[in-house]
């Protein structure tokens, strides 16, 4: 009889613990989303050749800003003689 009380109490504790939402912790913790990159200026971060296939392409991570009339120039490497 003592074992059944222990097992039933463990089941109740497990059910309560599994029902507590942990969704907020999935995006960087309870304090908010975690930024994984530094924002160097107002435009955000610019990733050159993001997929490793096209060296003259770029992706802008705007950092939450609304960009209007943005222009990015990607300069190729100089050839060494």
N, C-alpha and C positions, 0 to 999 in steps of 0.2 A: 504494500500500500504506500509506503514511503517513496519508493522508486517512481510510482505512477504520478505522485504529486510533483516530484522533481522534473519528470519528463513533460508533464503538462505545463508547468510554469516556464520551462525552457521554450516550449512551443509558443506560449503567449508572448514571451519576451522577443522571440524571433519574429513573430508576426508584427509586433509593434515596431521593431527596429527596421523591418523591411518596408514598412509603410511610410517612413519618414523620407520626404523628398530630398534628394541630393543633386537636383538639377542645377541649382545655383553654383555649385562647386565645379561644374564641368567647364565653365567658361573663364576660369581664372581665380575663383575663390569668392567668398561672400562679399568682398569689398568692391567687386565689379570686374569687368573684363580686363584681361592682362594684355598689354601691348607688347608685342614681340619685336618691334622695330622702333628705332628712334625717328622722330619727325624733325628733319634738319631745317625746314623752312615752312612757309605757309602752304606750299603745294603738297607736301607730304613726301613719301619715299618713292623714288624711281628705281625700278628694278630693270636693268638692262639684260636682254637675252634671258627671259624668265624660264624658258623651257629647254634651253641649250641647243635649239635647232636653228634659230634665225638671229644672228648677232646684231642686226640693225633694227630690232624691235624693242619696245619698252612697255612696262606696265606701271601705271601710277597708282599708288595706294594713297588715297586722298586724306586719310586721317580724320574723316568726319566732316571735312569742309566741302562746300559746293564749289566746284571748279567751273569757271566760265572763261572761254577764249584761252585755254591753256595751250602752250606750245613747248614741245620738248625736242631738242636736237640731239641725235645720237651720232657721235663722230666715230668713224672707223679708226682702227689702229694704223699708225704710220709704218710703212715698210722700211726695214733697215737694209742698207746696201752692203 
